[in-house]
Amino acid sequence: MYSGKLKDDHLDRLFAAVLTLRNVEECYQFFEDVCTVAELKAMAQRLAVAGMLGEDCTYGDITRGTGASTATISRVKKCLNYGADGYRLVLSRLKTSEDPADQGRTGRDGSGGRKDGR
């Protein structure tokens, strides 16, 4: 069980709310209301950086591929090496997804976010 420095009741509630989201469409709706565009883009960029670091890409390749600064790349690398293993957890789950083209698109109900289940 996570017992890091961030844990509090408000974050527990936020994360419980995130876990209720069923598909990418609902994620877009929720996160657009909760975060600024810059915050969302920064989180997406960091995840992309973590993935590229996991593939042993150079800082130059990562900067070109994501637009991330070397400071951001270093911070993500520090998290990968000394953090709570959140990046590794998520990246491994994305990697083991059945269809890489659909990563993150299928909701918990398996419908891929479509009401007709296709």
Residue pairs with C-beta under 8 A, 6 or more apart in sequence:
2 84
4 84
14 34
17 30
18 30
21 27
21 30
22 107
22 108
22 109
22 113
23 105
23 106
23 107
23 108
23 109
23 111
23 112
23 113
24 104
24 105
24 107
24 113
25 113
26 107
26 113
31 40
32 40
35 43
45 66
45 67
45 68
45 72
46 68
46 72
46 75
46 76
47 87
47 90
47 91
48 65
48 66
48 68
49 62
49 66
49 68
49 72
49 73
49 76
50 76
50 79
50 80
50 87
50 91
51 91
51 94
52 61
52 62
52 65
52 66
53 62
53 73
53 76
53 77
53 80
54 80
54 88
54 91
57 65
59 70
59 73
62 68
62 73
63 69
63 70
63 73
68 76
76 87
79 86
79 87
80 87
80 88
94 103
94 104
97 103
97 104
102 112
105 112
105 113
106 112
106 113
107 113
110 117
111 117
111 118
112 118
